[in-house]
């Protein structure tokens, strides 16, 4: 993720925390929350964890959560909000380095409102790294943002087709969740979202 984007999130951490926490994680992730039903909670990785809203939601369901957030201001606020229920780390895509990963990989990896911040040239490397971290029966959830960019935190075009090609290169199955693009939970008329789930063949109900 570009350094100036991270710096913007750091400088404006209080405002972003208030924005993120104004909507419930269960509502934001309604398109895929049902996938967790029937799965034994394991290790989860929340990449670009922001205020910790989603990490705490997962931890409260029994997941052992590692939250990765490169913006110091948000990371500190997230750590305060989640307490010892979540482990917080300073790292970022495309490398996601400098932290120990479980030998079996993560059973759930979440990228919520992150992919659009990655320059397209960095995405193949980022995707490969995510798959390296994913367990053989794990789920990778990525939310895609459609709408105008922000000069202070540039956003690049995203598409399901791009992710489908990356998934095919890794031998993964991609599922589009929900019915088309969903409305923005912050009521921004110009912004919509789509959620995709990626997993190894036959592992979606593991």
Secondary structure, 3 states (H helix, E strand, C coil): CCHHHHHHHHHCHHHHHHHHHCCCHHHHCCCCHHHHCCCCCCEEEEECCCCCHHHHHHHCCCCEEEEECCCHHHHHHHHHHHHHHEEEECCCCCCCCCCCCCCCCEEEEEECCCHHHCCHHHHHHHHHHHHHHEEEEEEEEEEEEECCCECCECCCCCCHHHHHHHHHHCCEEEEEEEEEEEECCCCCCCCEEEEEEEEECCCCCC
